[in-house]
Amino acid sequence: MEKNPFELFQQECPELAEQFNSLVEVQKSLKGLDPKTKQLINIAIQTATRNPRGVKMHTILACMSGATRDEIIGAVVMNLHLTGIATVLESLPAALEGLEVAKHTKE
């Protein structure tokens, strides 16, 4: 089974990972956007940067923050006119996988 790249980063570069995690926590605490909106933005960014793993992970987090299926799919397809159909087609399956994982996590 393939190891999770983020877990590898945490294991192989613990000091750097700790600093990265601190940065993420500070970003999460910024005022102005609620957690669900931040996760939807992350899904759109991960789609734009062609990172299906990131789309899946942030989809799970978005669901945990109350995002709906339509909101998550909307965050992916927002990229259609900006980055093209190939980017959307790469990320949409990952978003759907994330929705399934989140659904089973809630059960």
NULUM-453183 format. One line per 4 residues: number of its first residue (from 1); their letters; for each residue x, y, z of N, C-alpha, C, O. Coordinates in nm, 4 decimals. Layout:
# NULUM-453183
NUM = A = X/Y/Z/X/Y/Z/X/Y/Z/X/Y/Z ~ ...
END
This chain:
# NULUM-453183
1 = MEKN = 0.0841/-0.1191/0.0000/0.0000/0.0000/0.0000/0.0881/0.1247/0.0000/0.1878/0.1325/0.0718 ~ 0.0494/0.2203/-0.0809/0.1254/0.3446/-0.0932/0.1093/0.4293/0.0332/-0.0012/0.4457/0.0850 ~ 0.2214/0.4825/0.0817/0.2168/0.5674/0.2008/0.1642/0.7056/0.1654/0.1858/0.7566/0.0554 ~ 0.0957/0.7636/0.2605/0.0453/0.8992/0.2460/0.1648/0.9947/0.2407/0.2454/0.9962/0.3337
5 = PFEL = 0.1782/1.0752/0.1333/0.2929/1.1662/0.1210/0.3047/1.2652/0.2366/0.4156/1.2988/0.2783 ~ 0.1912/1.3120/0.2885/0.1964/1.4063/0.4003/0.2522/1.3377/0.5243/0.3295/1.3982/0.5986 ~ 0.2146/1.2131/0.5477/0.2690/1.1382/0.6611/0.4191/1.1142/0.6428/0.4954/1.1199/0.7393 ~ 0.4608/1.0877/0.5200/0.6047/1.0728/0.4928/0.6799/1.2017/0.5250/0.7867/1.1988/0.5860
9 = FQQE = 0.6235/1.3138/0.4837/0.6827/1.4445/0.5137/0.6968/1.4614/0.6646/0.8012/1.5058/0.7126 ~ 0.5922/1.4262/0.7400/0.5951/1.4379/0.8852/0.7048/1.3492/0.9454/0.7741/1.3902/1.0385 ~ 0.7199/1.2283/0.8922/0.8192/1.1333/0.9447/0.9619/1.1705/0.9064/1.0530/1.1637/0.9889 ~ 0.9806/1.2093/0.7825/1.1161/1.2323/0.7302/1.1712/1.3700/0.7639/1.2928/1.3886/0.7700
13 = CPEL = 1.0838/1.4652/0.7856/1.1269/1.6031/0.8133/1.0506/1.6576/0.9342/0.9781/1.7563/0.9212 ~ 1.0653/1.5960/1.0501/0.9813/1.6332/1.1643/0.9923/1.7800/1.2066/0.8910/1.8416/1.2398 ~ 1.1115/1.8363/1.2060/1.1263/1.9759/1.2486/1.0597/2.0706/1.1492/0.9906/2.1646/1.1885 ~ 1.0807/2.0454/1.0221/1.0185/2.1272/0.9178/0.8669/2.1086/0.9196/0.7919/2.2052/0.9056
17 = AEQF = 0.8224/1.9854/0.9367/0.6796/1.9571/0.9422/0.6141/2.0283/1.0597/0.5023/2.0784/1.0479 ~ 0.6834/2.0329/1.1729/0.6298/2.1016/1.2897/0.6092/2.2501/1.2592/0.5070/2.3078/1.2963 ~ 0.7053/2.3108/1.1924/0.6924/2.4529/1.1564/0.5794/2.4738/1.0553/0.5031/2.5699/1.0647 ~ 0.5703/2.3828/0.9590/0.4627/2.3896/0.8608/0.3270/2.3789/0.9304/0.2356/2.4561/0.9014
21 = NSLV = 0.3146/2.2840/1.0214/0.1893/2.2646/1.0949/0.1527/2.3888/1.1755/0.0351/2.4230/1.1876 ~ 0.2534/2.4561/1.2304/0.2286/2.5809/1.3039/0.1730/2.6883/1.2108/0.0806/2.7610/1.2473 ~ 0.2294/2.6981/1.0911/0.1805/2.7942/0.9922/0.0347/2.7648/0.9570/-0.0474/2.8562/0.9492 ~ 0.0034/2.6391/0.9361/-0.1341/2.6002/0.9029/-0.2295/2.6390/1.0157/-0.3393/2.6885/0.9903
25 = EVQK = -0.1877/2.6165/1.1394/-0.2733/2.6518/1.2538/-0.2977/2.8020/1.2612/-0.4085/2.8452/1.2928 ~ -0.1957/2.8816/1.2325/-0.2131/3.0267/1.2320/-0.3106/3.0662/1.1205/-0.3982/3.1501/1.1415 ~ -0.2957/3.0063/1.0028/-0.3877/3.0369/0.8928/-0.5315/2.9995/0.9297/-0.6246/3.0743/0.8998 ~ -0.5498/2.8855/0.9936/-0.6841/2.8427/1.0349/-0.7477/2.9423/1.1311/-0.8695/2.9602/1.1310
29 = SLKG = -0.6655/3.0070/1.2129/-0.7176/3.0974/1.3158/-0.7468/3.2376/1.2634/-0.8043/3.3191/1.3355 ~ -0.7087/3.2668/1.1409/-0.7348/3.4002/1.0865/-0.8840/3.4276/1.0830/-0.9639/3.3407/1.0479 ~ -0.9198/3.5476/1.1192/-1.0606/3.5867/1.1211/-1.1059/3.6251/0.9803/-1.0239/3.6501/0.8919 ~ -1.2363/3.6292/0.9614/-1.2911/3.6762/0.8345/-1.3635/3.5700/0.7555/-1.4628/3.5994/0.6891
33 = LDPK = -1.3156/3.4460/0.7612/-1.3806/3.3363/0.6904/-1.4088/3.2237/0.7885/-1.3265/3.1929/0.8748 ~ -1.5249/3.1631/0.7746/-1.5572/3.0497/0.8607/-1.4826/2.9252/0.8103/-1.4371/2.9235/0.6960 ~ -1.4697/2.8222/0.8931/-1.3937/2.7021/0.8552/-1.4435/2.6354/0.7270/-1.3628/2.5886/0.6467 ~ -1.5750/2.6304/0.7068/-1.6283/2.5674/0.5851/-1.5825/2.6432/0.4609/-1.5385/2.5823/0.3634
37 = TKQL = -1.5927/2.7744/0.4644/-1.5515/2.8559/0.3496/-1.4024/2.8394/0.3224/-1.3612/2.8302/0.2067 ~ -1.3216/2.8356/0.4273/-1.1772/2.8148/0.4098/-1.1504/2.6827/0.3399/-1.0647/2.6757/0.2518 ~ -1.2230/2.5768/0.3783/-1.2023/2.4469/0.3155/-1.2485/2.4461/0.1692/-1.1846/2.3840/0.0843 ~ -1.3580/2.5140/0.1402/-1.4039/2.5231/0.0014/-1.3016/2.5976/-0.0846/-1.2770/2.5604/-0.1993
41 = INIA = -1.2430/2.7021/-0.0286/-1.1371/2.7740/-0.1003/-1.0174/2.6813/-0.1214/-0.9576/2.6796/-0.2290 ~ -0.9832/2.6046/-0.0185/-0.8728/2.5090/-0.0331/-0.9005/2.4080/-0.1436/-0.8095/2.3720/-0.2183 ~ -1.0242/2.3619/-0.1551/-1.0593/2.2675/-0.2629/-1.0370/2.3334/-0.3984/-0.9814/2.2715/-0.4891 ~ -1.0798/2.4576/-0.4127/-1.0609/2.5286/-0.5386/-0.9122/2.5477/-0.5697/-0.8697/2.5325/-0.6843
45 = IQTA = -0.8343/2.5805/-0.4681/-0.6903/2.5988/-0.4880/-0.6241/2.4662/-0.5249/-0.5420/2.4611/-0.6165 ~ -0.6590/2.3601/-0.4546/-0.6004/2.2291/-0.4839/-0.6385/2.1826/-0.6246/-0.5592/2.1176/-0.6926 ~ -0.7597/2.2161/-0.6673/-0.7999/2.1843/-0.8047/-0.7135/2.2616/-0.9033/-0.6618/2.2048/-0.9994 ~ -0.6982/2.3915/-0.8789/-0.6204/2.4765/-0.9699/-0.4752/2.4323/-0.9797/-0.4126/2.4454/-1.0848
49 = TRNP = -0.4214/2.3795/-0.8687/-0.2812/2.3355/-0.8700/-0.2672/2.1879/-0.9071/-0.1593/2.1294/-0.8968 ~ -0.3781/2.1296/-0.9501/-0.3815/1.9913/-0.9993/-0.3300/1.8922/-0.8945/-0.2418/1.8106/-0.9208 ~ -0.3877/1.9024/-0.7762/-0.3490/1.8158/-0.6645/-0.4714/1.7377/-0.6156/-0.5342/1.7767/-0.5172 ~ -0.5056/1.6277/-0.6838/-0.6225/1.5502/-0.6428/-0.6172/1.5006/-0.4987/-0.7213/1.4933/-0.4334
53 = RGVK = -0.5001/1.4665/-0.4473/-0.4892/1.4243/-0.3065/-0.5352/1.5366/-0.2138/-0.6066/1.5135/-0.1163 ~ -0.4927/1.6581/-0.2465/-0.5332/1.7733/-0.1671/-0.6828/1.7984/-0.1768/-0.7466/1.8358/-0.0784 ~ -0.7392/1.7776/-0.2965/-0.8833/1.7931/-0.3145/-0.9571/1.6946/-0.2246/-1.0530/1.7309/-0.1566 ~ -0.9116/1.5706/-0.2251/-0.9773/1.4678/-0.1433/-0.9681/1.5026/0.0053/-1.0682/1.4963/0.0766
57 = MHTI = -0.8492/1.5391/0.0519/-0.8299/1.5698/0.1926/-0.9156/1.6898/0.2353/-0.9810/1.6861/0.3395 ~ -0.9144/1.7952/0.1544/-0.9905/1.9146/0.1912/-1.1414/1.8925/0.1750/-1.2212/1.9591/0.2409 ~ -1.1800/1.7999/0.0879/-1.3216/1.7633/0.0788/-1.3677/1.7006/0.2091/-1.4751/1.7334/0.2595 ~ -1.2872/1.6108/0.2638/-1.3220/1.5477/0.3917/-1.3336/1.6545/0.5003/-1.4295/1.6551/0.5774
61 = LACM = -1.2361/1.7440/0.5059/-1.2384/1.8507/0.6064/-1.3570/1.9450/0.5848/-1.4177/1.9920/0.6810 ~ -1.3895/1.9721/0.4589/-1.5044/2.0586/0.4294/-1.6343/1.9938/0.4771/-1.7207/2.0606/0.5338 ~ -1.6471/1.8638/0.4537/-1.7667/1.7923/0.5013/-1.7758/1.8001/0.6532/-1.8839/1.8203/0.7084 ~ -1.6632/1.7841/0.7199/-1.6612/1.7918/0.8658/-1.6993/1.9313/0.9143/-1.7431/1.9481/1.0281
65 = SGAT = -1.6826/2.0311/0.8280/-1.7176/2.1697/0.8614/-1.8582/2.2060/0.8139/-1.9010/2.3205/0.8279 ~ -1.9300/2.1081/0.7576/-2.0679/2.1320/0.7181/-2.0925/2.1596/0.5715/-2.2044/2.1951/0.5344 ~ -1.9921/2.1448/0.4865/-2.0106/2.1686/0.3434/-2.0982/2.0604/0.2814/-2.0936/1.9441/0.3214 ~ -2.1766/2.1003/0.1845/-2.2627/2.0064/0.1133/-2.1926/1.9537/-0.0114/-2.0912/2.0078/-0.0557
69 = RDEI = -2.2487/1.8481/-0.0661/-2.1979/1.7907/-0.1907/-2.1954/1.8981/-0.3006/-2.0962/1.9119/-0.3722 ~ -2.3053/1.9739/-0.3131/-2.3120/2.0769/-0.4169/-2.2050/2.1842/-0.3977/-2.1468/2.2312/-0.4954 ~ -2.1789/2.2230/-0.2746/-2.0757/2.3242/-0.2487/-1.9376/2.2718/-0.2872/-1.8568/2.3448/-0.3445 ~ -1.9112/2.1461/-0.2557/-1.7804/2.0877/-0.2861/-1.7611/2.0740/-0.4367/-1.6565/2.1109/-0.4899
73 = IGAV = -1.8607/2.0216/-0.5042/-1.8508/2.0101/-0.6504/-1.8377/2.1489/-0.7118/-1.7620/2.1682/-0.8070 ~ -1.9111/2.2454/-0.6577/-1.9004/2.3829/-0.7066/-1.7604/2.4400/-0.6928/-1.7132/2.5123/-0.7805 ~ -1.6935/2.4072/-0.5818/-1.5562/2.4553/-0.5606/-1.4612/2.3972/-0.6642/-1.3676/2.4644/-0.7076 ~ -1.4847/2.2725/-0.7041/-1.4002/2.2095/-0.8072/-1.4277/2.2720/-0.9432/-1.3346/2.3124/-1.0127
77 = VMNL = -1.5536/2.2801/-0.9813/-1.5850/2.3253/-1.1169/-1.5685/2.4762/-1.1361/-1.5752/2.5244/-1.2492 ~ -1.5471/2.5514/-1.0282/-1.5151/2.6939/-1.0412/-1.3919/2.7147/-1.1283/-1.3731/2.8212/-1.1872 ~ -1.3095/2.6131/-1.1354/-1.1843/2.6235/-1.2106/-1.2015/2.6043/-1.3607/-1.1068/2.6272/-1.4360 ~ -1.3172/2.5635/-1.4057/-1.3369/2.5296/-1.5468/-1.2898/2.6400/-1.6402/-1.2131/2.6138/-1.7329
81 = HLTG = -1.3342/2.7619/-1.6175/-1.2974/2.8711/-1.7083/-1.1576/2.9254/-1.6808/-1.1020/2.9980/-1.7632 ~ -1.1001/2.8907/-1.5652/-0.9672/2.9416/-1.5307/-0.8552/2.8458/-1.5701/-0.7534/2.8873/-1.6254 ~ -0.8749/2.7180/-1.5412/-0.7657/2.6217/-1.5650/-0.8024/2.5110/-1.6622/-0.7169/2.4300/-1.6981 ~ -0.9270/2.5057/-1.7053/-0.9661/2.4130/-1.8101/-1.0309/2.2846/-1.7619/-1.0287/2.2509/-1.6435
85 = IATV = -1.0884/2.2148/-1.8577/-1.1633/2.0930/-1.8297/-1.0736/1.9820/-1.7754/-1.1173/1.9046/-1.6902 ~ -0.9497/1.9724/-1.8225/-0.8613/1.8650/-1.7752/-0.8378/1.8745/-1.6249/-0.8342/1.7727/-1.5558 ~ -0.8221/1.9945/-1.5751/-0.8005/2.0152/-1.4322/-0.9229/1.9718/-1.3522/-0.9108/1.9061/-1.2488 ~ -1.0404/2.0094/-1.4011/-1.1643/1.9706/-1.3340/-1.1799/1.8188/-1.3380/-1.2161/1.7575/-1.2375
89 = LESL = -1.1531/1.7588/-1.4520/-1.1691/1.6139/-1.4659/-1.0701/1.5369/-1.3782/-1.1005/1.4260/-1.3341 ~ -0.9532/1.5937/-1.3525/-0.8562/1.5293/-1.2620/-0.9028/1.5357/-1.1169/-0.8763/1.4441/-1.0390 ~ -0.9713/1.6426/-1.0806/-1.0041/1.6669/-0.9406/-1.1423/1.6194/-0.8986/-1.1633/1.5872/-0.7816 ~ -1.2351/1.6145/-0.9900/-1.3709/1.5760/-0.9541/-1.3785/1.4358/-0.8930/-1.4471/1.4183/-0.7923
93 = PAAL = -1.3108/1.3354/-0.9497/-1.3147/1.2032/-0.8850/-1.2595/1.2048/-0.7426/-1.3107/1.1342/-0.6558 ~ -1.1571/1.2836/-0.7182/-1.0991/1.2933/-0.5837/-1.1990/1.3560/-0.4871/-1.2093/1.3138/-0.3718 ~ -1.2725/1.4564/-0.5339/-1.3739/1.5188/-0.4491/-1.4832/1.4183/-0.4148/-1.5287/1.4125/-0.3006 ~ -1.5250/1.3397/-0.5126/-1.6286/1.2394/-0.4881/-1.5788/1.1310/-0.3925/-1.6548/1.0821/-0.3089
97 = EGLE = -1.4510/1.0934/-0.4048/-1.3924/0.9972/-0.3103/-1.3931/1.0554/-0.1694/-1.4267/0.9863/-0.0733 ~ -1.3563/1.1811/-0.1576/-1.3559/1.2472/-0.0278/-1.4948/1.2532/0.0336/-1.5107/1.2369/0.1546 ~ -1.5960/1.2767/-0.0505/-1.7337/1.2770/-0.0018/-1.7721/1.1402/0.0540/-1.8386/1.1313/0.1572 ~ -1.7303/1.0345/-0.0139/-1.7605/0.8981/0.0332/-1.6904/0.8692/0.1659/-1.7502/0.8123/0.2572
101 = VAKH = -1.5634/0.9086/0.1760/-1.4893/0.8876/0.3010/-1.5581/0.9625/0.4147/-1.5773/0.9084/0.5236 ~ -1.5945/1.0868/0.3883/-1.6585/1.1680/0.4928/-1.7931/1.1076/0.5333/-1.8287/1.1074/0.6512 ~ -1.8667/1.0568/0.4360/-1.9970/0.9956/0.4648/-1.9805/0.8755/0.5570/-2.0578/0.8584/0.6513 ~ -1.8802/0.7921/0.5304/-1.8566/0.6736/0.6125/-1.7990/0.7103/0.7487/-1.8186/0.6378/0.8462
105 = TKE = -1.7287/0.8215/0.7556/-1.6734/0.8678/0.8834/-1.7852/0.9141/0.9754/-1.7793/0.8941/1.0968 ~ -1.8868/0.9761/0.9172/-2.0002/1.0268/0.9965/-2.0890/0.9151/1.0480/-2.1555/0.9319/1.1503 ~ -2.0917/0.8013/0.9794/-2.1812/0.6908/1.0160/-2.1349/0.6180/1.1395/-2.1996/0.5227/1.1828
END
